[in-house]
Amino acid sequence: MKGQKKEKKDFFKIQNEYRRKVREKGKQPSPTAELKSIVLIFFTLILMKWLYMFI
């Protein structure tokens, strides 16, 4: 049990470090990535509407 808890803590530490690095590195490209995800979501929604119209 103690080993598992330590592994979880280490994993969260690694995740936080990774997020911090991403934030430091990608201050410029992050908005474009968000925009891409938003566009992708809208595209999928429109596709779903079209499919429902045809069915």
URZI-V414644 format. One record per backbone hydrogen bond with DSSP energy under -1.0 kcal/mol. NH is the residue of the N-H (numbers start at 1). CO is the residue of the C=O. E is the energy in kcal/mol with one decimal. If there is no record, write none. Layout:
nh = (NH/NH)
co = (CO/CO)
e = (E/E)
This chain:
nh = (5/6/7/8/9/10/11/12/13/14/15/16/17/18/19/20/21/22/23/24/25/26/33/34/35/36/37/38/39/40/41/42/43/44/45/46/47/48/49/50/51/52/53/54/55)
co = (1/2/3/4/5/6/7/8/9/10/11/12/13/14/15/16/17/18/19/20/21/22/29/30/31/32/33/34/35/36/37/38/39/40/41/42/43/44/45/46/47/48/49/50/51)
e = (-2.4/-2.2/-2.4/-2.5/-2.5/-2.9/-2.7/-2.6/-2.5/-2.8/-2.7/-2.7/-2.5/-2.8/-2.7/-2.5/-2.6/-2.7/-2.6/-2.7/-3.2/-3.3/-2.0/-2.4/-2.6/-2.6/-2.3/-2.4/-2.8/-2.6/-2.3/-2.5/-2.7/-2.4/-2.4/-2.6/-2.4/-2.5/-2.3/-2.4/-2.5/-2.6/-2.3/-2.1/-1.9)
